[in-house]
Amino acid sequence: METEDKPRRKQRTRRSFSDEFKAGAVALVLKEGKSITRVAKDLDLTQSSLGRWVEQARADVGKSARGTLTTEEKEELARLRKEVRELRLEREILKKAAVFFAKENG
């Protein structure tokens, strides 16, 4: 069975942007009233990236329609998840130590 060769989209190289650049792009959308599509095209960004930045900015000021976590909430969640991982590890170590000492004394 033959498959059609579809032209592949060229993948963009992953780029990183400063917080100031992101804030400026978001301001063009939120303060200047320009569309995400227009700003993304003007700044050579993907619409999805700019859209995520705009949504995060809205969440950070309490105006997210999607229930997106604020940056502060995301940081707290990451910290708590790390703490839970560490506590679970400690609990497992203590369980093993209890079994070891029970065998030694039994």
BAFI-3210 file (N, C-alpha, C; in Angstrom, 3 decimals, decimal comma, padded with zeros to 6 digits):
// residues 106
n [1|2|3|4|5|6|7|8|9|10|11|12|13|14|15|16|17|18|19|20|21|22|23|24|25|26|27|28|29|30|31|32|33|34|35|36|37|38|39|40|41|42|43|44|45|46|47|48|49|50|51|52|53|54|55|56|57|58|59|60|61|62|63|64|65|66|67|68|69|70|71|72|73|74|75|76|77|78|79|80|81|82|83|84|85|86|87|88|89|90|91|92|93|94|95|96|97|98|99|100|101|102|103|104|105|106]
n.u [000,839|000,671|001,775|000,973|003,361|003,613|004,407|006,620|006,298|008,657|010,384|010,583|013,419|013,921|013,397|014,359|013,011|013,364|012,042|011,253|010,821|008,661|006,768|006,444|005,348|002,971|001,789|001,222|-000,959|-002,806|-002,887|-002,673|-004,574|-004,254|-004,520|-003,784|-002,941|-001,987|000,084|001,756|002,537|003,840|005,996|007,289|006,529|005,055|001,548|000,490|002,405|002,489|-000,181|-000,264|001,386|-000,140|-002,472|-001,371|-000,568|-003,058|-004,127|-002,403|-003,239|-005,708|-007,745|-008,328|-010,154|-010,098|-009,349|-006,677|-003,690|-002,031|001,247|002,523|001,013|001,667|004,391|004,242|002,853|004,731|006,761|005,439|004,895|007,497|008,205|006,393|007,337|009,873|009,104|007,725|009,823|011,427|009,661|009,551|012,187|012,238|010,361|011,722|013,905|012,609|011,674|014,129|015,290|013,398|013,761|016,376|016,061|014,264]
n.v [-001,176|002,128|005,211|008,632|011,151|013,675|017,078|017,922|020,003|022,381|022,083|024,427|025,840|025,484|028,274|030,692|033,212|036,386|037,488|040,115|040,507|038,760|039,982|042,409|041,540|040,423|042,706|044,125|042,712|042,692|045,380|047,097|046,097|044,545|041,721|038,293|036,781|038,735|040,011|037,834|037,190|039,589|039,588|037,299|034,883|031,832|031,373|029,811|029,860|032,603|032,848|031,220|032,717|035,042|034,022|033,124|035,561|036,761|035,009|035,516|037,996|037,459|037,148|034,985|032,986|030,325|029,065|028,850|028,236|030,601|032,055|032,041|030,092|027,861|027,615|027,046|024,606|022,984|023,006|021,750|019,228|018,264|018,137|016,184|013,957|013,664|013,160|010,752|009,101|009,213|007,975|005,383|004,582|004,619|002,597|000,343|000,383|-000,092|-002,696|-004,002|-003,581|-004,850|-007,500|-007,858|-007,601|-009,562]
n.w [000,000|-000,948|000,382|000,530|000,038|002,191|002,413|004,967|007,799|008,652|011,604|014,212|015,779|019,224|021,132|023,603|025,693|027,242|030,418|030,266|027,534|027,129|028,801|027,465|025,021|025,933|026,991|024,665|023,759|025,949|026,956|024,773|023,141|020,880|018,660|019,519|017,371|015,550|017,031|017,530|014,936|014,178|015,965|015,366|016,670|017,938|017,866|019,873|021,932|022,660|023,379|025,674|027,364|027,637|028,833|031,248|032,353|032,697|034,617|036,735|037,583|038,455|036,556|034,942|032,763|032,533|034,841|035,341|037,126|039,211|038,852|041,311|042,657|041,093|041,674|044,406|044,299|042,985|044,915|047,059|045,929|045,642|048,341|049,236|047,790|049,021|051,685|051,386|050,588|052,881|054,677|053,613|054,056|056,849|057,379|056,408|058,131|060,561|060,168|059,916|062,491|064,043|063,330|064,228|066,999|067,521]
ca.u [000,000|001,476|001,330|001,338|004,379|003,161|005,546|006,689|006,563|009,972|010,272|011,343|014,371|013,379|014,005|013,958|012,778|013,492|010,776|010,898|010,266|007,332|005,882|006,159|004,432|001,673|001,233|000,645|-002,272|-003,725|-003,004|-002,844|-005,760|-003,949|-004,858|-002,676|-002,474|-001,218|001,315|002,608|003,113|004,764|007,181|007,772|006,257|003,914|000,343|000,276|003,295|001,986|-001,454|000,027|001,901|-001,270|-003,323|-000,681|-000,649|-004,438|-004,262|-001,631|-003,999|-007,021|-008,747|-008,321|-011,459|-009,866|-008,938|-005,235|-003,008|-001,120|002,656|002,789|000,401|002,469|005,622|003,880|002,520|005,997|007,426|004,704|005,109|008,844|008,150|005,695|008,297|010,881|008,472|007,459|011,111|011,790|008,769|009,999|013,433|011,884|009,707|012,775|014,686|011,790|011,704|015,482|015,486|012,476|014,415|017,550|015,644|013,276]
ca.v [000,000|003,332|006,369|009,902|011,920|015,021|017,911|018,101|021,350|022,515|022,373|025,580|025,608|025,972|029,537|031,158|034,648|037,001|037,870|041,451|040,330|038,163|041,010|043,363|040,900|040,304|044,062|044,482|042,070|043,083|046,827|047,775|045,539|043,855|040,297|037,362|036,406|039,850|040,203|036,665|037,332|040,726|039,275|035,993|033,908|030,969|031,835|029,023|030,367|033,899|032,599|030,725|033,834|035,933|033,328|033,137|036,936|036,945|034,235|036,177|039,144|036,979|037,320|033,831|032,341|028,884|028,523|028,631|028,566|031,734|031,673|031,748|028,789|026,833|027,447|026,355|023,235|022,284|022,846|020,744|017,918|017,847|017,784|014,898|012,926|013,481|012,527|009,345|008,418|009,074|006,978|004,062|004,276|004,301|001,276|-000,656|000,379|-000,747|-004,137|-004,460|-003,630|-005,862|-008,790|-007,891|-007,757|-010,631]
ca.w [000,000|-001,058|001,155|-000,096|000,745|002,498|002,810|006,408|008,271|009,260|013,023|014,657|016,852|020,490|021,528|024,923|025,690|028,561|031,043|029,764|026,194|027,292|029,361|026,390|024,070|026,611|027,089|023,362|023,661|027,020|027,146|023,488|022,492|019,624|018,711|019,708|016,033|014,990|017,805|017,282|013,590|014,190|016,764|014,928|017,731|017,654|018,555|021,090|022,991|023,108|024,052|027,029|028,157|027,920|029,805|032,539|032,855|033,179|035,856|037,789|038,093|038,876|035,503|034,044|032,576|032,473|036,120|035,303|038,368|039,139|038,917|042,725|042,954|040,420|042,445|045,650|043,948|042,716|046,204|047,825|045,300|046,014|049,754|049,337|047,329|050,060|052,846|051,046|050,616|054,290|055,273|053,163|054,767|058,234|057,385|056,255|059,374|061,590|059,884|060,220|063,933|064,593|063,102|065,103|068,378|067,636]
c.u [000,892|000,906|001,798|002,406|003,861|004,376|005,502|006,942|007,932|009,782|011,143|012,320|013,782|014,151|013,584|013,886|012,884|012,100|010,302|010,269|008,844|006,341|005,494|005,169|003,033|001,010|000,616|-000,752|-003,243|-003,936|-003,267|-004,051|-005,503|-004,259|-003,602|-002,071|-001,561|000,123|002,281|003,293|004,156|006,072|007,807|007,705|005,185|002,727|000,145|001,165|002,778|000,667|-001,265|000,529|000,771|-002,174|-002,682|-000,744|-002,043|-004,645|-003,565|-002,335|-005,430|-008,104|-008,766|-009,701|-011,323|-009,524|-007,457|-004,628|-002,124|000,311|003,021|002,219|001,182|003,750|005,340|003,567|003,783|006,740|006,762|004,880|006,491|008,869|007,470|006,621|009,322|010,301|008,157|008,741|011,553|010,941|009,193|011,279|013,129|011,199|010,762|013,623|013,911|011,788|013,066|015,674|014,557|013,103|015,624|017,166|014,706|013,860]
c.v [001,250|004,442|007,619|010,591|013,338|015,851|018,137|019,551|021,367|022,876|023,562|025,150|026,199|027,226|029,879|032,681|035,179|037,335|039,228|041,366|039,777|039,199|042,032|042,801|040,800|041,670|044,504|043,894|042,648|044,589|047,584|047,249|044,849|042,370|039,456|036,999|037,483|040,016|039,045|036,783|038,443|040,404|037,933|034,953|032,956|031,506|031,097|029,514|031,684|033,734|032,101|031,851|034,768|035,302|033,333|034,527|037,231|036,216|034,943|037,406|038,759|037,096|036,165|033,210|030,826|028,269|028,188|029,037|029,792|031,216|031,288|030,386|027,639|026,557|026,698|024,889|022,419|022,015|021,750|019,344|017,377|017,387|016,433|013,760|012,619|012,775|011,061|008,525|008,180|008,004|005,569|003,642|003,881|002,937|000,178|-000,753|-000,325|-002,252|-004,704|-004,609|-004,624|-007,249|-008,943|-008,198|-008,932|-011,960]
c.w [000,000|-000,194|000,436|000,731|000,929|002,877|004,325|006,733|008,925|010,728|013,369|015,737|018,119|020,906|022,943|024,886|027,111|029,102|030,539|028,376|026,283|027,805|028,305|025,384|024,665|026,711|025,770|023,208|024,691|027,140|025,852|022,720|021,168|019,770|018,909|018,356|015,450|015,700|017,555|015,923|013,566|014,907|016,411|016,055|017,254|018,439|019,868|022,233|023,549|023,855|025,476|027,917|028,571|028,978|031,188|033,161|033,394|034,505|037,011|038,355|038,443|037,827|034,511|033,973|032,641|033,824|036,162|036,636|038,164|039,201|040,347|043,115|042,311|041,182|043,742|045,378|043,695|044,025|047,028|047,248|045,651|047,466|049,965|048,894|048,408|051,276|052,586|051,088|052,064|054,975|054,878|053,872|056,204|058,344|057,313|057,514|060,478|061,399|060,260|061,729|064,611|064,447|064,028|066,552|068,600|067,640]
res [m|e|t|e|d|k|p|r|r|k|q|r|t|r|r|s|f|s|d|e|f|k|a|g|a|v|a|l|v|l|k|e|g|k|s|i|t|r|v|a|k|d|l|d|l|t|q|s|s|l|g|r|w|v|e|q|a|r|a|d|v|g|k|s|a|r|g|t|l|t|t|e|e|k|e|e|l|a|r|l|r|k|e|v|r|e|l|r|l|e|r|e|i|l|k|k|a|a|v|f|f|a|k|e|n|g]
***
